[in-house]
């Protein structure tokens, strides 16, 4: 299982994460549906190497409108992937 680092995220007009990005990597950008499949099937792990604090693993969450990607970097309930710049 390869560990992939995410530095940016793509977002739609509602702010939902649509893709994971790390410029210069052959896998980037990775659409959300493919990243979810990678994680659920144990193919790849995705991590965010925050500049302030330890790296955080990206996980799949089953929400009311379907599966989505998120991190739990802190004690808030918001998705910290939203804090990454757009790709």
Order of alpha helices (4+ residues) and beta strands (2+ residues): beta-beta-beta-beta-alpha-beta-beta-beta-beta-beta
